[in-house]
């Protein structure tokens, strides 16, 4: 493993990011749930719908955080972490912490007062990671969603 670098993603990184998201879906036991296409990623990234950071081992993308600005009516500006994934062979090597620290730095640069994300209740490694980072894991809020037809 070479020195890991973290940087803001650009359009050329989207294929690697997309592959990592599909790897995350497999880890979360929902590979069929990824219905967005690489073209969707490219269009939405170009429109500024989301941003991302990437972790690189040389030129190889080995991790990513995907995020976007949101708003808490109770707290104010919030950066929402949509996905956070490190390639399996690079886990437990500090890559996740580098990515998470860069995500938090981005939130501070954007003057967000809070960051927020979801984590599956069975994902012990993630829960332990967030605990080490002094995160508050809310257990009394349920997520809701509605899928709209394309």
C-alpha positions as CSV (number, residue, x, y, z in Angstrom):
1,X,0.0,0.0,0.0
2,X,1.4,3.4,-1.0
3,X,0.6,6.6,0.8
4,X,-3.1,7.2,0.7
5,X,-4.3,10.6,-0.5
6,X,-7.7,12.2,-0.1
7,X,-9.0,14.7,-2.6
8,X,-12.2,16.2,-3.9
9,X,-13.7,14.1,-6.6
10,X,-14.0,15.2,-10.2
11,X,-16.0,13.9,-13.1
12,X,-13.3,11.4,-14.1
13,X,-13.7,9.7,-10.7
14,X,-17.4,8.8,-11.1
15,X,-16.9,5.4,-12.6
16,X,-14.7,4.4,-9.6
17,X,-17.1,5.9,-7.2
18,X,-20.0,4.1,-8.9
19,X,-18.2,0.8,-8.5
20,X,-17.6,1.4,-4.8
21,X,-21.3,2.2,-4.3
22,X,-22.2,-1.1,-5.9
23,X,-19.7,-2.8,-3.6
24,X,-21.4,-1.1,-0.6
25,X,-24.8,-2.3,-1.8
26,X,-23.4,-5.9,-1.8
27,X,-22.0,-5.4,1.7
28,X,-25.4,-4.1,2.8
29,X,-27.1,-7.2,1.3
30,X,-29.0,-5.2,-1.3
31,X,-27.1,-5.4,-4.6
32,X,-30.3,-5.2,-6.7
33,X,-31.2,-1.9,-5.0
34,X,-28.7,0.2,-7.0
35,X,-30.9,1.4,-9.9
36,X,-29.1,4.7,-10.6
37,X,-26.8,4.4,-13.6
38,X,-23.3,5.7,-14.2
39,X,-25.0,8.2,-16.6
40,X,-27.2,9.3,-13.7
41,X,-24.1,9.9,-11.6
42,X,-22.5,11.9,-14.4
43,X,-25.5,14.1,-15.0
44,X,-26.3,14.7,-11.3
45,X,-22.6,15.4,-10.5
46,X,-22.5,17.9,-13.3
47,X,-25.6,19.6,-12.0
48,X,-24.1,19.9,-8.5
49,X,-26.6,17.6,-6.9
50,X,-23.9,15.8,-4.9
51,X,-20.2,16.1,-4.2
52,X,-17.7,13.5,-3.2
53,X,-14.2,13.0,-1.8
54,X,-12.1,10.0,-2.9
55,X,-9.3,8.1,-1.3
56,X,-6.5,7.1,-3.6
57,X,-3.8,4.5,-3.4
58,X,-1.6,5.9,-6.2
59,X,-4.2,6.5,-9.0
60,X,-6.6,3.7,-7.8
61,X,-9.8,4.9,-6.1
62,X,-10.2,2.8,-2.9
63,X,-12.8,4.8,-1.0
64,X,-15.3,7.6,-1.2
65,X,-17.6,9.8,0.7
66,X,-20.6,11.2,-1.2
67,X,-22.4,14.1,0.3
68,X,-24.7,17.1,-0.3
69,X,-25.9,20.2,1.6
70,X,-29.2,20.0,3.4
71,X,-31.0,22.0,6.0
72,X,-32.1,21.3,9.5
73,X,-35.0,23.6,10.4
74,X,-33.9,23.2,14.0
75,X,-30.2,23.7,13.6
76,X,-29.4,25.3,10.2
77,X,-27.0,24.3,7.5
78,X,-26.2,20.6,7.5
79,X,-24.0,18.4,5.3
80,X,-25.6,15.0,4.7
81,X,-23.3,12.0,4.2
82,X,-25.1,9.8,1.7
83,X,-22.5,7.1,1.3
84,X,-19.2,6.3,2.9
85,X,-17.3,3.3,1.6
86,X,-13.8,1.9,1.6
87,X,-12.9,-1.0,-0.6
88,X,-12.9,-4.2,1.5
89,X,-9.1,-4.9,1.1
90,X,-8.3,-1.4,2.5
91,X,-10.6,-1.5,5.6
92,X,-9.0,-1.4,9.1
93,X,-6.0,0.5,7.7
94,X,-7.0,4.1,8.6
95,X,-8.5,5.0,5.2
96,X,-12.0,5.5,6.6
97,X,-10.7,7.9,9.2
98,X,-8.9,9.9,6.6
99,X,-12.0,10.1,4.5
100,X,-14.3,10.9,7.4
101,X,-11.9,13.7,8.6
102,X,-11.9,15.2,5.1
103,X,-15.7,15.0,5.1
104,X,-15.8,16.9,8.4
105,X,-13.4,19.5,7.1
106,X,-15.6,20.0,4.1
107,X,-18.6,20.5,6.4
108,X,-16.6,23.1,8.4
109,X,-15.6,24.9,5.1
110,X,-19.2,25.1,4.1
111,X,-20.1,26.5,7.5
112,X,-22.4,23.6,8.3
113,X,-23.5,23.4,12.0
114,X,-24.1,19.6,11.8
115,X,-23.4,16.5,9.7
116,X,-25.8,13.7,9.5
117,X,-26.0,10.2,8.0
118,X,-27.7,6.8,8.4
119,X,-26.1,3.6,9.5
120,X,-27.6,0.1,9.5
121,X,-28.3,-1.2,13.0
122,X,-26.4,-4.5,12.3
123,X,-23.3,-2.8,10.9
124,X,-21.1,-3.2,14.0
125,X,-17.9,-2.0,12.4
126,X,-19.5,1.2,11.2
127,X,-21.3,1.8,14.6
128,X,-17.9,1.3,16.4
129,X,-16.2,3.7,14.0
130,X,-18.8,6.4,14.6
131,X,-18.6,5.8,18.3
132,X,-14.8,6.4,18.2
133,X,-15.6,9.6,16.5
134,X,-18.0,10.7,19.2
135,X,-21.1,10.5,17.0
136,X,-24.6,10.5,18.3
137,X,-26.5,7.5,16.9
138,X,-30.2,8.3,17.1
139,X,-32.3,5.2,17.7
140,X,-35.7,6.8,18.1
141,X,-36.1,8.3,14.5
142,X,-37.3,6.1,11.8
143,X,-36.5,6.7,8.1
144,X,-39.3,7.3,5.6
145,X,-39.2,7.2,1.8
146,X,-41.3,7.0,-1.2
147,X,-40.0,5.9,-4.6
148,X,-41.3,8.0,-7.5
149,X,-41.7,6.5,-10.9
150,X,-39.2,7.6,-13.6
